[in-house]
Amino acid sequence: MSAVLFTEHPAGNGKKIIQATLNSEKSLNALTLEMIRLLAPKLPEWQADPSVAAVILDGAGEKAFCAGGDIVNLYKGMVGETAVAQGEAGFCETFFIEEYQLDHAIHCFSKPLIVWGSGIVMGGGLGLMAGANYRVVTETSRIAMPEVSIGLYPDVGGTWFLNRMPGRVGLFLGLTASALNAADCRYVGLGDRFIQSDKRALMLEQLQAVAWGDQLESLHHGVNSVLRDLEQQSLNALPSLQPESQVLKHFDQINGLMDHYDLADIVNALLTLETDDCWLQRAQGAVKNGSPAAMALIFAQIKRGKHLSLKEVFQAELDLSVNCSTAGEFAEGVRALLIDKDGSPNWRFKSLAEVDANWIEALFVSPWPQQHPLADL
């Protein structure tokens, strides 16, 4: 069975709708190198094919669009158990290069690309979703960047989209791994339309029925009209279905907590906050148990990346990710969570005060002082 299912649906005026489905329901459609290599060459094909009116990217089953990258195989790559074809770079380096090339291509894809972001969307799944021009969220959407819990940082373009969120929300989400619902996603700019999760088939039917034109504007007009109507139906049928935005509810408090120059003061403000609010308590738990090195890395990532272009973001993140794959902290976080599942990572630095600034700085030094693998983005 193919890791990605490609289906062509006939549509109006001789056009077609392409549906690409991540096909690993058991793993919650975790993004593998095989999936990346199946998807990447299709984007330029769809872009050039005048018969393709729109593309839908979704995941098998109802539980998840994509629960993240294939970090089990990344772990094996970090400890030398996973190899790629002879003559290629190491597995982690290869995975990150090709993943970021795909993510960047999605950002730059000009035809309508609809990501059905229902269920769990985390890490690498958010990398696929964030750059799409139509990001659908549903009442089951649960979206997060939980990397602080595994000794990493929010990659796959996180430097770009976290810095473009209102106020200091991006930094808060990076440090706390807080989960977002559909209303949160629309507020912070990660979701464009709210549609009931049981309307996926109806969306496809209505897209097929559009009298498609040939111009790019006509294609977008058709998609937007369908999604707008489905959103209105969803809100009219069940006005209370869309959950309250926790980010909007706590916006002023989030900004206050993040309003410190030093990371140590931010973390102290989070951990000493007295609250009965479950959402904030979960944020506190992630900070309390997360990697101090990852927190320092995330703080530096957000600060340094504020004014980078999209291309520069993916180049900088590739440097970071490849360096993190050899630094040990990421491997230890994955080991504790998914390999041995003991829930007790032995972090390199036991507290923020112990984090070596030079160790963090070294992670930002590019392994490619000459020709960068993403130079041609």
VMD Tcl script that draws the C-alpha trace (Angstrom):
set ca {
  {0.00 0.00 0.00}
  {1.39 3.38 -1.00}
  {2.38 5.79 1.78}
  {0.47 8.53 -0.07}
  {-2.69 7.85 -2.05}
  {-3.24 10.06 -5.10}
  {-6.77 10.28 -6.47}
  {-7.97 12.32 -9.44}
  {-11.61 13.47 -9.19}
  {-13.28 14.77 -12.38}
  {-14.65 18.31 -12.04}
  {-16.48 20.97 -14.04}
  {-15.29 22.24 -17.42}
  {-12.87 19.36 -17.91}
  {-10.87 20.15 -14.78}
  {-9.91 17.76 -12.00}
  {-9.43 17.89 -8.25}
  {-6.36 16.07 -6.93}
  {-6.63 14.42 -3.52}
  {-3.37 13.41 -1.85}
  {-3.91 11.36 1.32}
  {-1.18 10.55 3.82}
  {-1.84 6.84 4.21}
  {-0.56 5.61 7.56}
  {-3.56 5.70 9.86}
  {-1.92 3.44 12.45}
  {0.93 5.95 13.00}
  {-1.50 8.89 12.87}
  {-0.04 9.63 9.43}
  {3.40 10.47 10.77}
  {5.39 12.08 7.96}
  {8.01 9.70 6.59}
  {10.79 10.23 4.08}
  {8.84 8.03 1.66}
  {5.81 10.33 1.94}
  {7.99 13.39 1.36}
  {9.52 11.82 -1.74}
  {6.10 10.92 -3.13}
  {4.64 14.39 -2.55}
  {7.57 16.62 -3.56}
  {7.67 15.90 -7.32}
  {3.88 16.18 -7.59}
  {3.68 19.88 -6.71}
  {5.44 21.15 -9.86}
  {3.43 18.66 -11.93}
  {0.12 19.93 -10.54}
  {1.26 23.52 -10.93}
  {2.05 22.99 -14.62}
  {-1.00 20.86 -15.47}
  {-3.78 23.18 -16.76}
  {-6.41 20.53 -15.97}
  {-5.68 20.63 -12.21}
  {-8.06 23.10 -10.58}
  {-7.22 22.43 -6.93}
  {-5.41 20.03 -4.61}
  {-6.65 18.56 -1.33}
  {-4.04 17.25 1.11}
  {-5.51 15.15 3.92}
  {-4.78 12.16 6.13}
  {-6.24 8.67 6.33}
  {-8.81 8.11 9.06}
  {-10.46 10.61 11.37}
  {-7.95 10.87 14.20}
  {-5.20 12.90 12.58}
  {-4.07 14.79 9.51}
  {-0.45 14.23 10.52}
  {0.80 13.81 14.08}
  {4.35 14.90 13.27}
  {7.54 13.80 11.60}
  {8.83 10.25 11.65}
  {10.87 10.81 14.80}
  {11.32 7.12 15.52}
  {13.37 6.73 12.34}
  {15.04 10.07 13.03}
  {16.08 8.63 16.41}
  {17.46 5.53 14.69}
  {19.34 7.83 12.36}
  {20.77 9.75 15.30}
  {22.04 6.57 16.93}
  {23.24 5.07 13.65}
  {20.53 2.45 13.07}
  {18.89 3.96 9.96}
  {20.72 4.51 6.70}
  {19.74 5.94 3.32}
  {20.94 5.07 -0.15}
  {24.66 4.81 -0.74}
  {26.24 8.14 -1.57}
  {23.61 10.17 0.29}
  {24.07 12.13 3.48}
  {23.04 10.69 6.84}
  {19.37 9.89 7.38}
  {18.60 12.92 9.57}
  {20.31 15.35 7.22}
  {18.53 13.84 4.21}
  {15.15 13.86 5.95}
  {15.36 17.49 7.05}
  {16.65 18.74 3.69}
  {13.86 17.08 1.74}
  {11.18 17.91 4.32}
  {12.04 21.61 4.27}
  {12.20 21.66 0.47}
  {8.65 20.26 0.44}
  {7.41 22.70 3.09}
  {8.88 25.64 1.19}
  {7.31 24.41 -2.05}
  {3.90 24.33 -0.35}
  {4.36 27.95 0.75}
  {5.13 28.87 -2.87}
  {2.42 26.76 -4.56}
  {0.11 29.23 -6.30}
  {-2.85 27.03 -7.21}
  {-5.49 26.34 -4.53}
  {-4.07 23.87 -2.01}
  {-6.51 22.81 0.70}
  {-5.15 21.10 3.79}
  {-7.83 19.26 5.76}
  {-6.39 19.88 9.23}
  {-8.83 17.77 11.21}
  {-7.78 15.81 14.28}
  {-4.16 15.88 15.45}
  {-1.74 18.15 13.58}
  {1.68 18.45 15.18}
  {5.28 19.15 14.22}
  {5.91 17.97 10.68}
  {2.18 17.93 10.01}
  {2.00 21.61 10.79}
  {4.89 22.13 8.39}
  {2.70 20.73 5.62}
  {-0.31 22.74 6.71}
  {1.11 26.15 7.60}
  {2.12 27.15 4.07}
  {-1.05 26.04 2.30}
  {-3.33 28.76 0.99}
  {-6.51 27.11 2.38}
  {-6.13 25.58 5.83}
  {-9.33 23.96 7.10}
  {-9.78 23.31 10.81}
  {-12.62 21.37 12.43}
  {-14.11 20.81 15.86}
  {-11.61 17.94 16.34}
  {-8.47 19.88 15.37}
  {-5.72 19.73 17.96}
  {-2.61 21.52 16.78}
  {0.68 21.97 18.61}
  {4.45 22.28 18.34}
  {5.53 20.04 21.26}
  {9.28 20.05 20.53}
  {10.31 21.49 23.90}
  {9.28 18.13 25.37}
  {11.73 16.21 23.16}
  {14.74 18.51 23.29}
  {14.14 20.16 19.92}
  {12.57 23.45 18.73}
  {9.55 24.31 16.51}
  {11.00 23.74 13.04}
  {9.26 23.19 9.64}
  {8.91 26.96 9.30}
  {8.03 27.62 12.93}
  {10.48 30.52 12.98}
  {8.31 32.10 10.27}
  {4.78 31.49 11.52}
  {5.41 31.84 15.27}
  {6.93 35.28 14.67}
  {3.82 36.32 12.75}
  {1.33 35.55 15.48}
  {-0.31 38.37 17.46}
  {1.61 39.82 20.38}
  {4.01 37.40 22.05}
  {1.84 34.35 21.44}
  {4.40 32.63 19.20}
  {7.05 32.58 21.90}
  {4.51 31.32 24.44}
  {3.41 28.45 22.19}
  {7.00 27.49 21.42}
  {8.03 27.38 25.07}
  {4.88 25.71 26.43}
  {3.87 23.28 23.63}
  {0.30 24.44 24.24}
  {-2.34 22.80 22.07}
  {-4.52 24.93 19.81}
  {-8.15 24.30 18.91}
  {-9.89 25.48 15.73}
  {-10.73 28.93 17.12}
  {-7.13 29.35 18.30}
  {-5.82 28.48 14.85}
  {-8.02 31.06 13.19}
  {-6.95 33.68 15.71}
  {-3.20 33.09 15.42}
  {-3.21 32.68 11.63}
  {-2.85 28.91 11.23}
  {-6.43 28.23 10.11}
  {-8.50 29.87 7.38}
  {-11.87 28.12 7.52}
  {-13.81 26.25 10.20}
  {-15.80 23.33 8.74}
  {-17.46 20.40 10.48}
  {-15.32 17.27 10.34}
  {-18.11 15.23 8.71}
  {-18.22 17.55 5.68}
  {-14.99 16.39 4.02}
  {-16.82 14.33 1.37}
  {-19.31 17.15 0.81}
  {-16.44 19.58 0.27}
  {-15.05 17.34 -2.46}
  {-18.48 16.98 -4.10}
  {-19.01 20.73 -4.16}
  {-15.52 21.37 -5.54}
  {-16.24 18.90 -8.35}
  {-19.43 20.79 -9.18}
  {-17.75 24.19 -9.65}
  {-17.80 25.64 -13.19}
  {-14.03 26.11 -13.24}
  {-12.35 28.78 -15.32}
  {-8.77 28.72 -16.58}
  {-7.25 31.69 -14.77}
  {-5.61 31.38 -11.36}
  {-8.01 33.95 -9.90}
  {-10.96 31.90 -11.11}
  {-9.57 28.78 -9.42}
  {-9.18 30.58 -6.11}
  {-12.61 32.16 -6.43}
  {-14.17 28.72 -6.86}
  {-12.39 27.19 -3.87}
  {-13.04 30.14 -1.60}
  {-16.76 30.15 -2.47}
  {-17.12 26.46 -1.60}
  {-15.19 26.74 1.67}
  {-17.00 29.92 2.69}
  {-20.42 28.31 2.19}
  {-19.41 25.15 4.06}
  {-18.08 27.23 6.91}
  {-21.34 29.14 7.15}
  {-23.30 25.88 7.10}
  {-21.12 24.52 9.89}
  {-21.56 27.59 12.07}
  {-25.31 27.80 11.41}
  {-25.93 24.11 12.11}
  {-23.98 24.00 15.33}
  {-23.13 27.51 16.55}
  {-21.55 26.14 19.71}
  {-19.47 23.55 17.88}
  {-16.44 25.78 17.41}
  {-14.66 25.86 20.77}
  {-13.62 29.03 22.55}
  {-10.18 30.32 21.68}
  {-7.95 29.77 24.69}
  {-5.28 32.02 23.19}
  {-7.71 34.91 22.79}
  {-9.14 34.29 26.25}
  {-5.65 34.45 27.80}
  {-4.11 36.93 25.37}
  {-3.32 39.70 27.84}
  {-2.01 37.22 30.37}
  {0.20 35.53 27.76}
  {1.68 38.88 26.75}
  {2.33 39.74 30.38}
  {4.05 36.43 31.08}
  {6.27 36.77 28.01}
  {7.07 40.44 28.63}
  {10.59 39.98 30.03}
  {13.98 40.51 28.44}
  {15.57 37.39 29.93}
  {14.31 33.86 29.38}
  {14.88 33.05 33.05}
  {12.38 35.74 34.04}
  {9.83 34.43 31.53}
  {10.14 30.87 32.82}
  {9.96 32.07 36.41}
  {6.79 34.04 35.62}
  {5.21 30.93 34.09}
  {6.17 28.56 36.88}
  {5.19 30.88 39.74}
  {1.82 31.76 38.23}
  {-0.97 30.72 40.57}
  {-3.90 29.55 38.50}
  {-6.76 27.06 38.47}
  {-6.99 27.27 34.69}
  {-6.34 23.83 33.17}
  {-4.95 25.23 29.89}
  {-2.37 27.34 31.73}
  {-1.58 24.50 34.11}
  {-0.72 22.26 31.16}
  {1.56 25.01 29.85}
  {3.29 25.14 33.23}
  {3.75 21.36 33.17}
  {5.41 21.46 29.77}
  {7.83 24.14 30.94}
  {8.56 22.33 34.19}
  {9.35 19.03 32.45}
  {10.73 20.30 29.14}
  {14.36 20.50 28.12}
  {16.07 23.63 29.51}
  {18.40 23.57 26.50}
  {15.41 23.44 24.15}
  {13.85 26.42 25.91}
  {17.05 28.42 25.47}
  {17.20 27.35 21.82}
  {13.56 28.32 21.18}
  {14.03 31.71 22.82}
  {17.05 32.38 20.61}
  {15.31 31.00 17.51}
  {12.32 33.33 17.84}
  {14.50 36.35 18.58}
  {17.01 35.76 15.77}
  {14.40 34.82 13.20}
  {12.12 37.81 13.53}
  {13.20 39.50 10.29}
  {14.33 36.52 8.20}
  {12.82 35.81 4.80}
  {11.05 32.49 4.25}
  {14.08 31.11 2.43}
  {16.40 32.25 5.22}
  {14.09 30.66 7.79}
  {14.33 27.21 6.22}
  {18.09 27.53 5.73}
  {18.57 28.52 9.38}
  {16.27 25.75 10.59}
  {18.15 23.16 8.55}
  {21.37 24.25 10.25}
  {19.71 23.95 13.65}
  {18.01 20.62 12.99}
  {21.09 18.88 11.63}
  {23.16 20.19 14.53}
  {20.47 19.09 17.00}
  {20.53 15.61 15.49}
  {24.14 15.20 16.60}
  {24.06 17.19 19.85}
  {22.33 14.49 21.93}
  {19.45 16.39 23.54}
  {16.95 15.60 20.77}
  {17.88 11.92 20.78}
  {17.46 11.75 24.55}
  {14.05 13.39 24.41}
  {12.79 10.95 21.78}
  {14.27 8.00 23.67}
  {12.41 8.91 26.85}
  {9.10 9.61 25.10}
  {8.87 7.02 22.33}
  {11.67 4.45 22.51}
  {12.07 3.38 26.13}
  {8.93 5.30 27.12}
  {10.23 5.84 30.64}
  {9.15 9.49 30.69}
  {12.41 10.45 32.39}
  {14.73 12.22 29.96}
  {18.22 12.86 31.26}
  {18.54 16.42 30.00}
  {22.05 17.70 29.38}
  {21.40 20.77 31.53}
  {19.19 20.30 34.58}
  {18.08 23.92 34.78}
  {18.12 27.08 32.71}
  {20.86 28.48 34.92}
  {23.11 25.58 33.89}
  {22.59 25.96 30.12}
  {25.89 26.74 28.40}
  {25.40 29.75 26.11}
  {28.33 28.61 23.95}
  {26.68 25.21 23.47}
  {23.49 26.93 22.26}
  {25.46 29.30 20.03}
  {27.21 26.38 18.34}
  {23.86 24.97 17.23}
  {23.35 28.04 15.04}
  {26.65 27.59 13.17}
  {25.95 26.18 9.72}
  {27.53 22.79 8.91}
  {27.79 24.11 5.33}
  {30.08 27.18 5.29}
  {30.26 27.00 1.49}
  {27.28 25.70 -0.51}
  {24.11 25.38 1.59}
  {21.76 22.49 0.60}
  {18.82 24.91 0.50}
  {20.63 27.67 -1.41}
  {18.36 27.19 -4.42}
  {15.00 27.53 -2.67}
}
mol new
graphics top color blue
foreach p $ca { graphics top sphere $p radius 0.5 }
foreach p [lrange $ca 0 end-1] q [lrange $ca 1 end] { graphics top cylinder $p $q radius 0.2 }
display resetview
